[in-house]
Amino acid sequence: MGSNLGFISLESAIRSGEKIIAILKEWRGEDCLIPCKCPRFNSGEGKGIIMDSVRDKDLYILV
């Protein structure tokens, strides 16, 4: 299988994300977790920074 699958797991869903990624890694033989950061501003608003390219990927974001 190609590496056209990507998962981003936010902090609120990290436990569920780890379980899903472990199953997919065993099944597909590859890690499909995409590293990201979600810093917060002083006002409480946040932004998402995706650390890898997601071009040509089916992307799932776990919130």
BELQUI-V371185 format. One record per run of one state. SS is the DSSP state (~ for helix, > for strand, _ for the rest). FROM is the first residue (numbers start at 1). LEN is the number of residues. If there is no record, write none. Layout:
# BELQUI-V371185
ss: {SS;SS}
from: {FROM;FROM}
len: {LEN;LEN}
This chain:
# BELQUI-V371185
ss: {_;>;_;~;_;>;_;>;_;>;_;>;_;>;_;>;_}
from: {1;5;10;11;29;33;34;36;38;40;41;46;47;49;51;58;63}
len: {4;5;1;18;4;1;2;2;2;1;5;1;2;2;7;5;1}
